[in-house]
Amino acid sequence: MTLTRHRLLVMGPSGRMGAAVIEAASEHPTLHVTAAVDRESAAGVGAFALGAADVIVTSDIAAALDHCDVYVDFTSAEATEQAARAAAARRHGAVPAVIGTTGLTQAAVIAIADLAKVAPVVVAANFSLGVNLLLGLARTAARVLDASGWDAEVTEIHHNKKRDAPSGTALAIARAIAAGRAQDYEQVKRHTRDGDVGPRLPGEIGVTAVRGGDVVGEHTAYFFGASERIELTHRATNRTIFAQGAIRAAAWVVGKPPGRYDMLDVLGLS
């Protein structure tokens, strides 16, 4: 049986995640990279990384979308917003997307929501299988461990080049804890503590960000009880796990109905 191959557009091929996505796609049986969008100053780097004469490398998002069936985006809030708007407005039909950009602006969030009205979009703060299992475990633990008797905290560690804090994954874990407790996360979150902040408030969920070195990503959900503590930790040592998850999502999302999906949908865990 002949497998249907889908054309893939990679946003930011000269970036760390863009390069990892290209490598992961090269080993996938149903996806092949046909286009890439990069900054004009980095387009040459992207073309070199792709190493294929038939791949279109451009800074023109609209032009690149004409040569793909799905695109993968791990770039910046601004670039993600532009890509989503261009994908939604495409004359020949909106393009499905896989989006892993974190630190999104409100404008980018709105652009993604508009794209999801006309195309299937997978959005996740983290594409690794392990992290998505951790989200489910954290939610279950929070449901079992009553907020009145257990304090919940989340810590995350990343390399010194990461721009947003807390990480999107840390926020996803904290929100999973809030969901398990049936809490409104916006009402119980505590992202910073400095000075005389007083005793910890009951039910509060703290999130702490640490930056240094070349750490790919480490996240821990803590549950502190009387005389005992539970820690759920995920450590990433290579970006390939995120790229492989994104490629899996890209192959899955083509042909799905319009809407917003996450990795739990892709993995059949939702």
Phi, psi and omega in degrees: 000133180276128179279139176285127180260135181252142180276133185244132172255130179250124175276135176065055183295340180274353178277169182300310182286324178301315179296321179293323178295318178300316180296316180295322180294329182296341181255003183269138185286340185239004179236140171218139183286124179242345182205156178213144178242125180220165174300150181303322181289342182249000185302321179296321178296316180298317180297320179296319181294324180288321175062032180222127184291335183270008178263127180276121176245120187210165172262000181267102184298315183300318180295319182293326181296338178288351185240028180213162174253345180197150176232153179243133188228112170234069186240240180238166180302317182294313180295322178296318177299313181298317181295317181297319180293319179293321180293324180288329185267002184299133185297324185270013180116140181296149184259130175300154184219153170237117188238122179240009179296135177248173183067035184292142173279167177298324179297321179292320178300317179294319180297319178294319179297321178294320178295321181294343176287336185237355181207156176284135183225125174262120180238127179211144175284338181208133185257007181280147178298316183299317180295320181291328171293321178299320178302316179294320179294319180296319179295318179294316179299318181295326179292323183278322185268104186301136183298335181286340182243352183227131175266138181244133178223152177231133173239149176221144178233130178220168179298163186283002177261352182291134188268322186264148178208140353295163180295156178300325179293318178300318179295322178295320178295314179299320178293325177296320177297314179299320180295320178296331179267359184060041179255157170273110186303321182298336181272340186243356184288149173218102184269342179219148171225125182207128180082201181277089184267357180081176180294157180297133181283142177301135177081356181293146175241111181268145177228126183238135180250135176236137181233135176174147173060219184242029182300124180291316178169131176219130182227136178225132172257123180253141171233113183258118176246186177286113177070015177204159182213139176244134178234129175244115188234139171235130177239127176258133180246355180206138182290351181299330181294325178287317181296317180297321177295320179295320178294320176300318179294321180296319179292327182284322191284335181297125179093354178282157177295156176305146180151170178260129180237167174227182184292335176296325175294314181300319184274357181072028182253001184281000000 
